[in-house]
Amino acid sequence: MTLTICRPYLVNVRFSRKPTSLRAMLREHGGYYIDEQRVRVISIKTMTAAEYDAYVRDLTSTQDWIASFKGNGDQCIVVRAPARIDLYIRPDGYDYARYAGFTDTD
């Protein structure tokens, strides 16, 4: 698991507020229209498939790598793992995924 600072880039993301898991997010995104928000990705969190699967089961758990993130309101972290959906995390000063989402292209 590594957190890498990247060259900032803009992306449109549909966020869920305080999602409990990836499954809950997929249910929410499937049943409701969620407006896109334009955010700036400034860090990439690379995980193995097993680490990613364990993480997305409980998105409310405290994460050291999120706690150390010093982004502002429009900045986020993208979480990547092989053969998994890219997950965009906007902690907004918290130590868990306060907002998590994905793009329409994922």
C-alpha positions in Angstrom: 0.0 0.0 0.0 1.6 3.2 -1.1 0.4 6.8 -1.2 2.0 8.8 -4.0 1.7 12.5 -4.6 0.8 13.1 -8.3 0.6 15.9 -10.7 -2.9 17.4 -10.0 -5.6 16.7 -12.5 -9.3 17.4 -12.7 -12.0 14.8 -12.8 -15.8 14.8 -12.4 -16.9 12.5 -9.6 -20.2 11.4 -8.2 -19.7 11.3 -4.4 -21.6 9.6 -1.6 -21.5 11.2 1.8 -20.3 8.9 4.6 -20.7 5.6 2.7 -20.4 2.5 4.8 -19.1 0.3 2.0 -18.6 0.0 -1.7 -21.7 -2.1 -1.9 -23.8 0.6 -0.2 -22.3 3.2 -2.7 -23.2 1.1 -5.7 -26.8 0.7 -4.4 -27.1 4.5 -3.8 -25.6 5.3 -7.2 -27.9 2.8 -8.9 -31.1 4.2 -7.3 -30.6 8.0 -7.3 -29.3 10.7 -9.5 -26.1 12.2 -8.0 -24.7 15.4 -9.3 -21.1 15.4 -10.5 -18.5 17.5 -8.6 -15.3 18.6 -10.3 -12.4 17.8 -8.0 -8.6 17.8 -8.2 -6.8 14.5 -7.7 -3.5 15.2 -5.9 -2.6 11.7 -4.5 -2.9 8.1 -5.6 -3.2 5.3 -3.1 -2.1 2.0 -4.7 -3.4 -1.2 -3.1 -3.3 -4.9 -3.9 -6.7 -6.4 -4.8 -6.9 -8.0 -1.3 -6.2 -4.7 0.5 -8.7 -2.9 -1.7 -11.4 -5.5 -1.0 -10.8 -5.3 2.7 -10.9 -1.5 2.7 -14.1 -1.1 0.7 -16.0 -3.4 3.1 -15.8 -0.7 5.8 -15.2 2.8 4.4 -15.9 4.4 7.8 -12.8 2.9 9.4 -10.0 5.2 10.4 -7.1 5.1 8.0 -3.6 6.6 8.8 -3.1 7.4 5.1 -6.3 9.5 5.0 -5.5 11.2 8.3 -2.2 12.3 6.9 -3.8 13.8 3.8 -3.8 17.6 3.9 -6.0 18.5 1.0 -8.7 21.1 0.9 -12.4 20.8 -0.1 -11.8 20.3 -3.9 -8.8 17.9 -3.5 -9.0 14.2 -3.3 -7.2 10.8 -3.3 -7.8 8.2 -5.9 -7.6 4.6 -4.6 -6.4 2.1 -7.2 -6.0 -1.7 -7.3 -5.7 -4.2 -10.2 -9.1 -5.1 -11.8 -11.0 -2.9 -9.4 -13.0 0.4 -9.8 -11.0 3.5 -9.1 -12.4 5.0 -5.9 -12.1 8.8 -5.2 -11.9 9.8 -1.5 -12.5 13.3 -0.2 -11.9 13.2 3.6 -12.6 16.9 4.2 -10.3 16.9 7.3 -11.4 13.6 8.7 -9.5 10.4 9.0 -12.0 8.2 7.0 -13.7 8.5 3.7 -16.1 11.3 4.5 -17.0 11.4 0.8 -16.3 8.5 -1.6 -17.3 8.2 -5.3 -16.4 7.3 -8.8 -16.6 8.7 -12.3 -18.9 7.6 -15.0 -16.0 6.2 -17.0 -15.0 3.7 -14.3 
